[in-house]
């Protein structure tokens, strides 16, 4: 009685190991090794400049939305530009960036991300976060605050109440005029929880504002929003040049022009001597 064995196909694992063993010691299986990349190499690290750019773009985006909704006016941005430490100016100096930060945390909660979801869709986690000591001081508190907002299980009206508290920074008169569908919870415990969340958002914003170049870049955002608000309100004034003429106009002050001509003439004479 003879026993027949089926021959392995060329593409089977047995055939591959058999070919490998034919070139080495009998019975020795030599698996094929392929180059592998480390985990750090495969993870693309988010740069600090990306975080800064996304923060400023978020503030500008939310600012324009609030201007369109008549929540913020040109006077608010002018107030911050003239006196950034006044009580009213905290709406722009602290409230607006805190409001933008709240949106970032809410988007992260809604998408169920493990980290922070930026506006451009990039997720910042512990693995790909910027290797920056200053950023590390704020990243963990932001993750904790995100989890606290998620655990609060706020309904829509309570979220609107949190938005109002965060943006207006406790400015009661402005809070009363902004009709955004917010309803203060009847429960004193729930009300206190929401107010605590808004204070943490504002506190983190004040600390983040100490980032290098933050104030300079935020000033540019406020200038853009001021122009945007003035254009919407129809109060945008023509830009005044140093010669006293408006931008785009060719009219000049004759006395000023004569002084300039005399100045140029004296320079030419002195140089020729």
Secondary structure by P-SEA (a helix, b strand, c coil): cbbbbbbbccccaaaaaaaaaaaccccccccbbbbbbcccccbbbbcaaaaaaaaaaaaaaaaaaaaaaccccaaaaaaaaaccccccccccccaaaaaaaaaaaaaaaaacccccccccccccccccccccaaaaacaaaaaaaaaaaaaacccaaaaaaaaaaaaaccaaaaaaaccccccccccaaaaaaaaaaaaaaaaaaaaaaaccaaaaaaaaaaaaaaaaaaaaaccccccccccccccccccccaaaaaaaaaaaaaaaaaaac
